[in-house]
Amino acid sequence: MTGNHLEVIVDNKPIRALVDSGASFFIISDRYRRYLKKVMFSETKNVVLKVANGSFVRPMGKCMLRVIINSRELLFEFMILRHCSHDVILGWDFLEAFQAVIDCGRSELFLEDVCQEPSTLDSWKLYAVEDCTLEPRSLSRIAVSGCQVGRDLNVVVEGNKNLLFERNIAIPSILTSYNSSESEIWVTNMQSEKRVILKGMCVGRAELLDERHLCAITDTSNHMDALTETTQFCIEYSLMISPDLSNEQKGKLEELLRTFSGVFVNADKSTAARTNVKHRINTGDYAPVKQKAYRVSPTERRIIREEVDKMLDKGIIQPSESPWSSPVVLVRKKDGSWRFCVDYRKLNSITTKDVYPLPRIDDTLDSLKGAQFFSSMDLRSGYWQIEVDEADREKTAFVTPEGLYEFKRSLKLLKTTLRIVLKCIQEAGLVLNAKKCLFAAREVKILGHLVSRNGVRPDPDKVRAVRNFPTPKNVRDIRSFLGLCSYFRRFIKGFCYLAEPLQLLLKRDAKFHFGAEEAEAFDNLKAALTSGPVLGLYDENSPTEIHTDASGYGIGAVLVQIQKEVEKVIAYASRTLTKAEKNYSTTERECLAVVWAINKFRPYLFGRHFTVVTDHHSLCWLMSLKDPSGRLARWALRLQEHDFSVMYKTGKKHKDADTLSRNPVDEDIGTSDEVLAVITNMNLAIEQKKDPNLTKINLAKTCPPTDEDEFKLIDGILYRKNFDPTGKKWLPVIPKHLRKDVLKHFHDAPTAGHLGFAKTYDRIRKRFYWPGMYRNIVRYVMHCHDCQRRKSIPQRPPGRLVSISPSYGTFPSHWG
């Protein structure tokens, strides 16, 4: 020891450390910790250290390091400081551990021989090497690290009790072999939801075991594998059953699932081909298709190699010498892992297609009427469960950077009630993926829809794809967006009207221009789908109505049922009129709407009585015309096969279909998509009450309104009469503190285009009202910073240059 410094070895690195009897902890600087490189550390909470000058510092964390002095070593916990006068400070814990005696007169430090065996560790903490996600009710292995050792050590691992008490993560006490570079322990997540162990988190402690206490053990790996498989298998039952059930119901359902336990097995056995069906690929007389492997990155090459090895081990594929070959592609799954796929597009193009009667999506959804609980099942690697016919295996060959392989297996599944389905699956030898099965749920995702006993609504994931769709830049983007929205057009009132500006861009000779009108249609479709209603499920025993209406632009219909004395919408439908149909008379257009709607909803209406509701009184005597002629006669004959009656409703009571035959944004009072895009109706009613001027009008409108009134209360929202006959009848009144939000939406938004005050005023006045609107819009647009920076000032062009005549004589004394 020199002065108060001591030469020690910390984590196999020699260092001159400061011995400080006034320090309560071992201290290491963050700079030196990073120099040691592979040191794991964990955060410290609520720890504050008081330094020599009386100030307080908060350590960055703590770590376990091995300290060696004269061939004697111990493991100590060091506090990490960002700024430190010495890289390593050995405090009072060090002096106490080595039973040190300090001779100040001679500047000597005497250490007792506390370690009987050189290079022997006592115990140390274990830390997670990386972030680990633990699946619900599962047993996982995680990599851990504690201190650097030169050889394998037999240790007893004790789990961190705080993880058990606070997070329900159990780490069993085990005897295992520990080394510096590669050590793993078992961790059990006992919760029904995922848990995360963060990198550097203390998960337990390892204690050195005296080898004299060890005894020989037999190889129990087979028994442990069987036990692990059985445990995992039992856990999956509870994961597959919906938590909405009572304990008694869960018990009965679990008993049913155990009856068909053969359809739920582990991953290795799930792909065993046990069916008698063989898959045929009929390509006729076509020559073999041969393609080269796609170029892949080293990471993708490694993934492909691993997947090929797995399939070879399971007997799914086999090496091939086929003249056929298709390339491999990798597709990322939702969970971030990779799906191994083969690009069979060229093979499919020459394959004779099977004409199999696949069920329609709408028929499948309608068949769920009256259901209270729903179940969904998924095959585990279903395409691998059916064997490919030996004569056609060579056609499935795929090429990788390592070689050519061909499949031995390929999928079929029947659907009916739960017990019959499970029995059919068991008899067919198919295997289900328990992780993707859910039984007796109140709501289930199927075919892009969420189905419950209340009805059907779009899948939020699909809606999110529409909501996050980027602004279209070409015709291809428009076509993709409309195709995505069309899948849910039965949920959108007046879909054809909302989409009309975008559909015009798809015409053959149309020039692509995404202006304000197209941007408005784009936003309206997003808002309509986001706020789409929950459609009811069709019930053939409930009274059925069709509400129809026509306008000069299109026709619309709503299929409605009275279920348990409640009116439920089953589906919306609408389309634009052709050029010839726009020339029809009003009666003919209204009759066309009825004929088209009945044909559209024929699967629901044929063979039963229903009611047609219209706001056109002439249709009431359509079926009783004595001498019909022309189109009306043909349509009357087409309707003879149906049993229906016609009911007349005034336009005021016929809002649903009337909205579909006109632009719903301009006609639907108080619920327009533009209102929803800026503020919700509920918020609007609340915000109106905060404006003292509007509050006075609200109090004055407590009496029943008349047709002469300028203002009107509808569902608690104040409206003002619109005196423009071409617009909607009533406009919501915007309170003073929300007007700036409306201006931002219609002027500053990316789809608004920073239009001038005239066009901005024209867009806003059709949807909202407030006094002094034009003056506010002019002032707002004139003071818009983006417009001032980017738009040029309109001014007359400069004149042509002309020559200046020279001045002769004396220079003028002044210019006038």
LINVENJO-V261822 format. One record per residue. N is the residue number from 0. RES is the residue in one letter. SS is DSSP state (h for helix, s for strand, l for the rest). PSI is psi in whole degrees, 0 to 359 (none if undefined). Layout:
BEGIN
{{N/RES/SS/PSI} {N/RES/SS/PSI}}
END
This chain:
BEGIN
{{0/M/l/129} {1/T/s/113} {2/G/l/236} {3/N/l/26} {4/H/s/151} {5/L/s/133} {6/E/s/117} {7/V/s/170} {8/I/s/118} {9/V/s/114} {10/D/l/48} {11/N/l/16} {12/K/s/122} {13/P/s/141} {14/I/s/146} {15/R/s/104} {16/A/s/153} {17/L/s/128} {18/V/s/115} {19/D/l/107} {20/S/l/346} {21/G/l/352} {22/A/l/131} {23/S/l/346} {24/F/l/166} {25/F/s/134} {26/I/s/139} {27/I/s/140} {28/S/s/151} {29/D/h/327} {30/R/h/316} {31/Y/h/328} {32/R/h/318} {33/R/h/332} {34/Y/h/326} {35/L/h/342} {36/K/l/284} {37/K/l/34} {38/V/l/122} {39/M/l/139} {40/F/s/157} {41/S/s/157} {42/E/l/153} {43/T/l/133} {44/K/l/139} {45/N/l/34} {46/V/l/122} {47/V/l/130} {48/L/s/140} {49/K/s/121} {50/V/l/180} {51/A/l/327} {52/N/l/5} {53/G/l/352} {54/S/l/169} {55/F/s/140} {56/V/s/151} {57/R/l/122} {58/P/l/151} {59/M/l/333} {60/G/s/195} {61/K/s/155} {62/C/s/160} {63/M/s/127} {64/L/s/147} {65/R/s/125} {66/V/s/126} {67/I/s/128} {68/I/s/116} {69/N/l/52} {70/S/l/12} {71/R/s/137} {72/E/s/151} {73/L/s/160} {74/L/s/128} {75/F/s/157} {76/E/s/121} {77/F/s/140} {78/M/s/137} {79/I/s/123} {80/L/s/141} {81/R/l/317} {82/H/l/121} {83/C/l/142} {84/S/l/330} {85/H/l/149} {86/D/l/322} {87/V/s/130} {88/I/s/123} {89/L/s/115} {90/G/l/201} {91/W/h/328} {92/D/h/322} {93/F/h/312} {94/L/h/323} {95/E/h/321} {96/A/h/322} {97/F/l/7} {98/Q/l/53} {99/A/l/148} {100/V/s/123} {101/I/s/125} {102/D/s/99} {103/C/l/327} {104/G/l/319} {105/R/l/357} {106/S/l/48} {107/E/s/152} {108/L/s/120} {109/F/s/127} {110/L/l/132} {111/E/l/155} {112/D/l/77} {113/V/l/344} {114/C/l/112} {115/Q/l/327} {116/E/l/124} {117/P/l/151} {118/S/l/40} {119/T/l/130} {120/L/l/154} {121/D/l/288} {122/S/s/160} {123/W/s/160} {124/K/s/152} {125/L/s/138} {126/Y/s/147} {127/A/s/135} {128/V/l/329} {129/E/l/168} {130/D/l/132} {131/C/s/130} {132/T/s/123} {133/L/s/122} {134/E/l/155} {135/P/l/134} {136/R/l/55} {137/S/s/163} {138/L/s/123} {139/S/s/160} {140/R/s/133} {141/I/s/149} {142/A/s/137} {143/V/s/162} {144/S/s/148} {145/G/l/292} {146/C/l/165} {147/Q/l/125} {148/V/l/154} {149/G/l/350} {150/R/l/169} {151/D/l/138} {152/L/s/141} {153/N/s/121} {154/V/s/159} {155/V/s/124} {156/V/s/127} {157/E/s/130} {158/G/s/158} {159/N/l/116} {160/K/h/333} {161/N/h/324} {162/L/h/324} {163/L/h/313} {164/F/h/323} {165/E/h/328} {166/R/h/4} {167/N/l/37} {168/I/s/115} {169/A/s/136} {170/I/l/108} {171/P/l/153} {172/S/l/123} {173/I/s/157} {174/L/s/123} {175/T/s/172} {176/S/s/132} {177/Y/s/134} {178/N/l/168} {179/S/l/323} {180/S/l/332} {181/E/l/100} {182/S/l/139} {183/E/s/151} {184/I/s/161} {185/W/s/139} {186/V/s/135} {187/T/s/124} {188/N/s/110} {189/M/l/2} {190/Q/l/164} {191/S/l/12} {192/E/l/164} {193/K/l/149} {194/R/s/151} {195/V/s/129} {196/I/s/118} {197/L/l/154} {198/K/l/132} {199/G/l/358} {200/M/l/136} {201/C/s/119} {202/V/s/349} {203/G/s/191} {204/R/s/139} {205/A/s/133} {206/E/s/130} {207/L/s/137} {208/L/l/134} {209/D/l/123} {210/E/h/342} {211/R/h/342} {212/H/h/1} {213/L/l/150} {214/C/l/160} {215/A/l/142} {216/I/l/152} {217/T/l/164} {218/D/l/110} {219/T/l/23} {220/S/h/321} {221/N/h/318} {222/H/h/321} {223/M/h/322} {224/D/h/317} {225/A/h/320} {226/L/h/318} {227/T/h/318} {228/E/h/316} {229/T/h/318} {230/T/h/314} {231/Q/h/322} {232/F/h/319} {233/C/h/323} {234/I/h/326} {235/E/h/334} {236/Y/h/311} {237/S/h/330} {238/L/h/333} {239/M/h/342} {240/I/s/134} {241/S/l/139} {242/P/l/354} {243/D/l/346} {244/L/l/157} {245/S/l/169} {246/N/h/321} {247/E/h/317} {248/Q/h/321} {249/K/h/320} {250/G/h/317} {251/K/h/319} {252/L/h/321} {253/E/h/323} {254/E/h/320} {255/L/h/317} {256/L/h/324} {257/R/h/331} {258/T/h/327} {259/F/l/42} {260/S/h/340} {261/G/h/341} {262/V/h/356} {263/F/l/107} {264/V/l/178} {265/N/l/176} {266/A/h/327} {267/D/h/322} {268/K/h/343} {269/S/h/337} {270/T/l/9} {271/A/l/125} {272/A/l/108} {273/R/l/7} {274/T/l/160} {275/N/l/357} {276/V/l/140} {277/K/s/141} {278/H/s/129} {279/R/l/145} {280/I/l/102} {281/N/l/110} {282/T/l/6} {283/G/l/224} {284/D/l/16} {285/Y/l/148} {286/A/l/154} {287/P/l/142} {288/V/l/127} {289/K/s/123} {290/Q/l/153} {291/K/l/160} {292/A/l/142} {293/Y/l/150} {294/R/l/136} {295/V/l/160} {296/S/l/166} {297/P/h/323} {298/T/h/315} {299/E/h/323} {300/R/h/319} {301/R/h/318} {302/I/h/316} {303/I/h/318} {304/R/h/317} {305/E/h/318} {306/E/h/320} {307/V/h/318} {308/D/h/319} {309/K/h/315} {310/M/h/327} {311/L/h/317} {312/D/h/325} {313/K/l/359} {314/G/l/20} {315/I/l/324} {316/I/s/172} {317/Q/s/152} {318/P/s/147} {319/S/l/152} {320/E/l/32} {321/S/l/148} {322/P/l/351} {323/W/l/148} {324/S/s/140} {325/S/s/147} {326/P/s/161} {327/V/s/141} {328/V/s/150} {329/L/s/131} {330/V/s/131} {331/R/s/134} {332/K/l/176} {333/K/l/326} {334/D/l/4} {335/G/l/346} {336/S/l/176} {337/W/s/141} {338/R/s/128} {339/F/s/119} {340/C/s/157} {341/V/s/133} {342/D/l/93} {343/Y/l/23} {344/R/h/319} {345/K/h/322} {346/L/h/319} {347/N/h/329} {348/S/h/337} {349/I/l/7} {350/T/l/136} {351/T/l/123} {352/K/l/144} {353/D/l/129} {354/V/l/90} {355/Y/l/133} {356/P/l/80} {357/L/l/137} {358/P/l/147} {359/R/l/148} {360/I/h/316} {361/D/h/325} {362/D/h/322} {363/T/h/317} {364/L/h/321} {365/D/h/332} {366/S/l/350} {367/L/l/8} {368/K/l/133} {369/G/l/355} {370/A/l/141} {371/Q/l/326} {372/F/l/149} {373/F/s/148} {374/S/s/145} {375/S/s/141} {376/M/l/151} {377/D/l/134} {378/L/s/145} {379/R/l/114} {380/S/l/55} {381/G/h/323} {382/Y/h/350} {383/W/h/357} {384/Q/l/351} {385/I/l/130} {386/E/s/141} {387/V/s/137} {388/D/l/140} {389/E/h/327} {390/A/h/340} {391/D/h/3} {392/R/h/325} {393/E/h/336} {394/K/h/340} {395/T/h/5} {396/A/l/139} {397/F/s/149} {398/V/s/137} {399/T/s/170} {400/P/l/341} {401/E/l/343} {402/G/s/190} {403/L/s/134} {404/Y/s/160} {405/E/s/152} {406/F/s/151} {407/K/l/348} {408/R/s/164} {409/S/l/none} {410/L/l/139} {411/K/l/144} {412/L/l/136} {413/L/l/151} {414/K/l/137} {415/T/l/208} {416/T/l/165} {417/L/h/310} {418/R/h/316} {419/I/h/322} {420/V/h/312} {421/L/h/323} {422/K/h/318} {423/C/h/320} {424/I/h/318} {425/Q/h/316} {426/E/h/328} {427/A/h/348} {428/G/l/17} {429/L/l/161} {430/V/l/134} {431/L/s/152} {432/N/l/103} {433/A/h/329} {434/K/h/339} {435/K/h/9} {436/C/l/143} {437/L/s/128} {438/F/s/142} {439/A/s/44} {440/A/s/153} {441/R/l/335} {442/E/s/138} {443/V/s/148} {444/K/s/125} {445/I/s/128} {446/L/l/42} {447/G/l/12} {448/H/s/155} {449/L/s/120} {450/V/s/132} {451/S/s/179} {452/R/l/341} {453/N/l/342} {454/G/s/204} {455/V/s/138} {456/R/s/159} {457/P/s/149} {458/D/l/125} {459/P/h/329} {460/D/h/321} {461/K/h/319} {462/V/h/323} {463/R/h/324} {464/A/h/324} {465/V/h/315} {466/R/h/325} {467/N/l/8} {468/F/l/129} {469/P/l/161} {470/T/l/125} {471/P/l/140} {472/K/l/350} {473/N/l/179} {474/V/h/325} {475/R/h/318} {476/D/h/320} {477/I/h/315} {478/R/h/320} {479/S/h/317} {480/F/h/315} {481/L/h/324} {482/G/h/321} {483/L/h/319} {484/C/h/325} {485/S/h/335} {486/Y/l/334} {487/F/l/26} {488/R/h/338} {489/R/h/343} {490/F/h/350} {491/I/l/123} {492/K/l/129} {493/G/l/43} {494/F/h/318} {495/C/h/329} {496/Y/h/320} {497/L/h/323} {498/A/h/357} {499/E/h/314} {500/P/h/328} {501/L/h/324} {502/Q/h/330} {503/L/h/333} {504/L/l/345} {505/L/l/356} {506/K/l/155} {507/R/l/316} {508/D/l/10} {509/A/l/141} {510/K/l/131} {511/F/l/121} {512/H/l/110} {513/F/l/87} {514/G/l/202} {515/A/h/319} {516/E/h/318} {517/E/h/321} {518/A/h/323} {519/E/h/318} {520/A/h/321} {521/F/h/314} {522/D/h/323} {523/N/h/321} {524/L/h/319} {525/K/h/312} {526/A/h/322} {527/A/h/320} {528/L/h/324} {529/T/h/322} {530/S/l/23} {531/G/l/148} {532/P/l/169} {533/V/l/117} {534/L/s/141} {535/G/l/164} {536/L/l/137} {537/Y/l/134} {538/D/l/115} {539/E/l/348} {540/N/l/0} {541/S/l/149} {542/P/s/137} {543/T/s/139} {544/E/s/151} {545/I/s/121} {546/H/s/118} {547/T/s/157} {548/D/s/158} {549/A/s/152} {550/S/l/186} {551/G/l/355} {552/Y/l/331} {553/G/s/182} {554/I/s/150} {555/G/s/158} {556/A/s/151} {557/V/s/126} {558/L/s/120} {559/V/s/144} {560/Q/s/148} {561/I/s/99} {562/Q/s/118} {563/K/l/45} {564/E/l/19} {565/V/s/130} {566/E/s/122} {567/K/s/135} {568/V/s/127} {569/I/s/321} {570/A/s/152} {571/Y/s/152} {572/A/s/145} {573/S/s/157} {574/R/s/159} {575/T/s/158} {576/L/l/148} {577/T/l/172} {578/K/l/321} {579/A/l/321} {580/E/h/333} {581/K/h/343} {582/N/h/357} {583/Y/l/156} {584/S/l/169} {585/T/h/316} {586/T/h/320} {587/E/h/321} {588/R/h/320} {589/E/h/321} {590/C/h/322} {591/L/h/320} {592/A/h/320} {593/V/h/313} {594/V/h/315} {595/W/h/319} {596/A/h/318} {597/I/h/320} {598/N/h/323} {599/K/h/317} {600/F/l/24} {601/R/h/320} {602/P/h/336} {603/Y/h/337} {604/L/h/332} {605/F/l/135} {606/G/l/13} {607/R/l/162} {608/H/s/140} {609/F/s/171} {610/T/s/132} {611/V/s/121} {612/V/s/125} {613/T/s/158} {614/D/l/13} {615/H/l/108} {616/H/h/334} {617/S/h/335} {618/L/h/345} {619/C/h/332} {620/W/h/18} {621/L/h/314} {622/M/h/352} {623/S/h/16} {624/L/l/136} {625/K/l/314} {626/D/l/71} {627/P/l/151} {628/S/l/161} {629/G/h/218} {630/R/h/319} {631/L/h/323} {632/A/h/316} {633/R/h/318} {634/W/h/323} {635/A/h/322} {636/L/h/321} {637/R/h/329} {638/L/h/355} {639/Q/h/334} {640/E/h/352} {641/H/l/149} {642/D/s/102} {643/F/s/163} {644/S/s/156} {645/V/s/130} {646/M/s/133} {647/Y/s/133} {648/K/l/142} {649/T/l/161} {650/G/h/328} {651/K/h/330} {652/K/h/5} {653/H/l/48} {654/K/h/327} {655/D/h/305} {656/A/h/327} {657/D/h/325} {658/T/h/324} {659/L/h/330} {660/S/l/357} {661/R/l/176} {662/N/l/114} {663/P/h/336} {664/V/h/326} {665/D/h/348} {666/E/h/331} {667/D/l/105} {668/I/l/128} {669/G/l/353} {670/T/l/25} {671/S/l/152} {672/D/h/331} {673/E/h/323} {674/V/h/316} {675/L/h/331} {676/A/h/333} {677/V/h/303} {678/I/l/151} {679/T/l/158} {680/N/h/322} {681/M/h/317} {682/N/h/324} {683/L/h/317} {684/A/h/322} {685/I/h/316} {686/E/h/329} {687/Q/h/327} {688/K/h/343} {689/K/h/345} {690/D/l/116} {691/P/h/326} {692/N/h/320} {693/L/h/330} {694/T/h/321} {695/K/h/320} {696/I/h/320} {697/N/h/317} {698/L/h/327} {699/A/h/342} {700/K/l/17} {701/T/l/335} {702/C/l/158} {703/P/l/135} {704/P/l/159} {705/T/l/170} {706/D/l/338} {707/E/l/350} {708/D/l/142} {709/E/l/327} {710/F/s/155} {711/K/s/141} {712/L/s/122} {713/I/s/115} {714/D/l/38} {715/G/l/1} {716/I/s/136} {717/L/s/126} {718/Y/s/155} {719/R/s/139} {720/K/s/135} {721/N/l/121} {722/F/l/4} {723/D/l/113} {724/P/l/341} {725/T/l/348} {726/G/l/187} {727/K/l/160} {728/K/l/322} {729/W/s/139} {730/L/s/135} {731/P/s/140} {732/V/s/127} {733/I/l/125} {734/P/l/161} {735/K/h/319} {736/H/h/354} {737/L/h/357} {738/R/h/326} {739/K/h/325} {740/D/h/321} {741/V/h/318} {742/L/h/319} {743/K/h/319} {744/H/h/321} {745/F/h/357} {746/H/h/316} {747/D/h/339} {748/A/l/151} {749/P/l/328} {750/T/l/356} {751/A/l/328} {752/G/l/9} {753/H/l/53} {754/L/l/166} {755/G/l/174} {756/F/h/332} {757/A/h/313} {758/K/h/323} {759/T/h/318} {760/Y/h/320} {761/D/h/324} {762/R/h/320} {763/I/h/321} {764/R/h/339} {765/K/l/347} {766/R/l/330} {767/F/s/171} {768/Y/s/141} {769/W/l/150} {770/P/l/140} {771/G/l/27} {772/M/h/313} {773/Y/h/317} {774/R/h/319} {775/N/h/319} {776/I/h/317} {777/V/h/315} {778/R/h/319} {779/Y/h/315} {780/V/h/321} {781/M/h/332} {782/H/l/12} {783/C/l/121} {784/H/h/319} {785/D/h/320} {786/C/h/321} {787/Q/h/324} {788/R/h/324} {789/R/h/336} {790/K/l/138} {791/S/l/152} {792/I/l/125} {793/P/l/125} {794/Q/l/161} {795/R/l/143} {796/P/l/150} {797/P/l/151} {798/G/l/175} {799/R/l/152} {800/L/l/138} {801/V/l/153} {802/S/l/147} {803/I/l/124} {804/S/l/138} {805/P/l/151} {806/S/l/129} {807/Y/l/150} {808/G/l/198} {809/T/l/148} {810/F/l/132} {811/P/l/142} {812/S/l/340} {813/H/l/163} {814/W/l/128} {815/G/l/none}}
END
